Amino acid sequence: MSLDAIGIVAENPAKSVEFYALLGVAFVKMGDHDHYDAKTASGVRILLDSAALIHSFDPTWQKPTGSGVVMCFKQASAAAVDALYARITGTGFGSKHVPWDAFWGQRYACVLDPDGNQVDLFADL
């Protein structure tokens, strides 16, 4: 068994594709539906579906509140964390926590995708 993919539901897939592109995630639209697929450098795929697509086969689906699963993107250096955080927030996407030197030995920052999902940026100190 292995983790193959992480799925994200997006109200506005185009805006989400724009956000994740800043993290180096290159989504490809699959077919005629609002379904996108990307493969990370580590081999884990990220799937992105529109809320409308999810509703088409699960009419009871509701957007969750809060962020129970957090994707974490490792950066090459502390300076890279700061630069990417500035680029993401400078593009108008939300921040959960500014970069800081965490007690566990990493430079860490938390941003929010267009649907409010937390995405963490980190590098070893």
N, C-alpha and C positions, 0 to 999 in steps of 0.2 A: 504494500500500500504506500502511496505517496501523495502529497498535496499537489494537485495539478493546476487548480484555478481558484481565484477569488472573484466572486460576482458582486457587482455594484448596480443598484437601480438608480437611475437619474431622471429627474423631472425634465431637464434640458440637456439631452445627450451632447449637443454641439458645445455647450459651455463646459461640460465635464471633459470632453475630448481636449479642449483648449487647456484646462487646468492640468490634466495629467501629462500633456505634452511638455509642460514646464518641468516635469519630473523625469523626462526621458521616455515616457510610455507612448509608443506609437500605435494608436488604435487603427484597425482596419475594419470598415463596415462590411458585415457579412450578409449577403443577400439583400432582399427588398425591405427588410424590417429594421427597426432601430435596435440592432444587435451589433456590438463591436467586440473585437478580440485583439489582444495584444500579448506579446510574450516578453517577459522581463529578462534582463541579462542573466539572472539566476535560474531561468527556465520556468518559473511559475507564470501561468497565464493570468491576465486580468480580463474579466468579461464585463461589459457595460451594456445594460439594457434600459430602454426607456420605461418609465412607469406605465405608459399606455400599453406597451408590449406585455408587461407582466400582468396587467389587468385583463388582457385578451384571453389568458388561460387561467388566471386566478382572480376573479372579480372581487374577492374578499380581501385582497392584498391591501395593506395600509402602510404608509411610510412610518418606520419606527422613530421613536424619539430618542435622542441621545446617540451615542456612538459606542456600541458594544465591541466592535472589532476595529482595530486601528492598524493601518498599513504603515510600515516603517521603512524609509528609504535611506540606506547608508550612503554617506558622502565620503570623499577622499580625505577631507580635513575639516577642522573647526571653521576655517575661513570659508570653505565651500558651503557649510551649513548656513553661515551668516549671509553669504551671497545669494544662495537659493531662496532663503527666507525673504530677503529683500526683494528679489525678483518676483516671487509669488505674490507677496502682499502689495508690491508696487504695481502689479497688474490688476489689482482690485479684488483679489481673493482674500478671504478672512483669515484671521489669526486667532489661535487659541492661547498660545504662549510664545513670547519672544525668546530668541536664543539665550541659553544660559549654560553654564558649566555645571552639569549634574553631579551629585555626590557619587554616583556609580562610575564616574570616569569617562563621561562622554559629553560632547557639546550637543545640546538637544534643543529642538524647537518644534512647535506644533502649529500646523495650519489647518484650514477647513476647506474641503472641496465645495462645489456649488450647492450640494445637498446637505451640507453640515457634517459630513463624515470627517472625522479627525485623521490627519495624515501627519506622521512624525518624520522629522529629518534629524539625522544624528551622525556623529563621527567620533571615533576614539580620540581621547586627548593624549 
